[in-house]
């Protein structure tokens, strides 16, 4: 599995509806945060290593009613916290 992050810009007044629908309909969604700034939501999704990221974003995320724009970040490595000294 690999993580991708998708910033989601919503139509005015739809961010909470988009978030609820994404949580209900997208099994690959791990976490979804409301944010300030240029984008309204930040989603963390886990996809299989052979998954087509572009197809996933366009067909599963961008197709949600109320989504106006997305910006996708592809990750390479995850680093854990908890290091001492």
C-alpha positions as CSV (number, residue, x, y, z in Angstrom):
1,X,0.0,0.0,0.0
2,X,1.1,3.6,-0.6
3,X,-0.3,6.8,0.7
4,X,-1.3,9.7,-1.5
5,X,-2.7,13.1,-0.2
6,X,-5.3,15.0,-2.1
7,X,-6.2,18.6,-1.5
8,X,-9.8,19.2,-2.4
9,X,-11.3,22.6,-3.3
10,X,-15.1,22.6,-3.0
11,X,-18.0,24.6,-4.3
12,X,-18.9,27.3,-1.8
13,X,-20.9,25.9,1.1
14,X,-20.4,22.2,0.2
15,X,-17.2,21.2,2.1
16,X,-19.0,19.3,4.8
17,X,-21.2,17.5,2.4
18,X,-18.2,16.5,0.3
19,X,-16.4,15.3,3.3
20,X,-19.4,13.2,4.5
21,X,-19.9,11.7,1.1
22,X,-16.2,10.9,0.7
23,X,-16.1,9.2,4.1
24,X,-19.2,7.1,3.2
25,X,-18.2,6.1,-0.3
26,X,-14.4,5.9,-0.6
27,X,-13.0,2.8,1.2
28,X,-9.4,3.9,0.4
29,X,-9.8,7.1,2.6
30,X,-7.8,6.9,5.7
31,X,-8.2,10.5,7.1
32,X,-9.9,13.6,5.9
33,X,-9.3,17.1,7.4
34,X,-11.0,20.4,6.9
35,X,-8.3,23.0,6.2
36,X,-7.9,26.8,5.7
37,X,-6.3,28.4,2.7
38,X,-6.6,27.6,-1.0
39,X,-8.2,24.2,-0.5
40,X,-11.0,23.1,1.8
41,X,-10.2,19.5,2.6
42,X,-7.1,17.3,2.8
43,X,-7.5,13.6,2.3
44,X,-5.1,10.8,3.0
45,X,-5.8,7.7,0.8
46,X,-4.1,4.3,0.8
47,X,-3.9,2.7,-2.7
48,X,-2.5,-0.6,-3.8
49,X,1.0,-0.4,-5.4
50,X,-0.4,-1.1,-8.9
51,X,-3.3,1.3,-8.6
52,X,-3.7,4.0,-11.2
53,X,-3.5,7.2,-9.2
54,X,-4.8,9.4,-11.9
55,X,-7.8,7.2,-12.5
56,X,-8.5,7.0,-8.8
57,X,-8.4,10.7,-8.3
58,X,-10.5,11.6,-11.4
59,X,-13.1,8.8,-11.0
60,X,-13.4,8.6,-7.2
61,X,-12.5,12.0,-5.8
62,X,-13.1,14.6,-8.5
63,X,-16.5,13.0,-9.4
64,X,-17.9,13.7,-5.9
65,X,-20.7,16.3,-6.1
66,X,-19.4,19.7,-5.0
67,X,-15.7,19.1,-5.8
68,X,-14.3,21.9,-7.9
69,X,-10.6,21.2,-8.0
70,X,-7.9,18.8,-6.6
71,X,-4.2,18.8,-6.1
72,X,-2.5,15.4,-5.6
73,X,0.7,14.8,-3.6
74,X,2.3,11.4,-4.2
75,X,4.4,10.1,-1.3
76,X,7.7,8.2,-1.4
77,X,8.6,7.2,2.2
78,X,7.0,7.5,5.6
79,X,9.1,8.4,8.6
80,X,7.9,7.8,12.1
81,X,8.2,10.0,15.2
82,X,9.3,9.0,18.6
83,X,13.0,9.3,18.1
84,X,15.0,10.2,21.1
85,X,18.2,12.1,21.5
